[in-house]
Amino acid sequence: MTKRKTYHVTKTDDGWQGKVEGGKRASITGDTKADVMKKTIDLAKNQGNTSVKIHKTDGKIQEERTFPKSSDPFPPEG
């Protein structure tokens, strides 16, 4: 099984960014969290075996989405 690539959506001084974990530059940048989140999720979906960690403005993780959903190691019940 290949290692899962993880993207983080985080707040910056200039807006928001979507960046692969360990990357030097942001893959996606924008003014609004919603716009950057959508574009980062679309990018992750196209790559497969990825996850997107969405952070609050204070840096804490708000939620995590895994793609494809069937590859989630801890799927919730129900």
N, C-alpha and C positions, 0 to 999 in steps of 0.2 A: 504494500500500500504506500502511495506517495504521501509526502508530508503536505498537510493542508496549508495553503497560503492565507494569511490573515491581513485584512485591511482595517485601518482605524480611521473613523470619522471624528475629527477633533477641532476645537476652536483655536483660531490663531489671532494675532493682532489685526490682521486684515480681513478676517471673515472665517471661513471654514475650509478644511482640507480633508481629502481622502487619500491615505498614504499606506503603502504596503509596509508591514512590520519589518523594521530593519532598513527600510529604504532611506535614501538621502533626500530625494525630492518627492513632492506630492504628485500623485497621479491625477487627482481632481482638485480644483480649487473653486471657490465661489463665495458669494455674499451671504447666502442663506443656508442654514443647516439642511432644510428640506431638499433643496436643489442638489447639494453635494452628496447627501445621503442617497438620493435616487440614482444619481450617476455612478456612485461607487458600488451600489448594489447591482446595477445593470452590468458594470464591468466584472464584478465577482461572479455573477450568474453565467456570463459568457465563458469564463475560464474554468468553471467546475472545480470541485473539491476545495472550496474557499469558505472563509467566514468573514463577516463584517462586524466589528465591534463599534458600536455607536456610543460616543461619550457625551456627557452633559457638559455645560460650560465650565464647570469646576474640575473637569478631567475624570470624574468617576464614570465607570461604565454604566450606561443606561440600559442597553440591551445588546444581544449578540444574535446574528442571523447566520445560518449555515446553508451552503449551497453545494450540491443539491440537498434538499431537506432530508432525503433518505440516508445521507452520510453523517448526520448528526450523531455524535457518540453518546449523547445523553438526551434522547428525545423525551419530552414530558408525556405523561399518560393522559389520554383523553383528548 
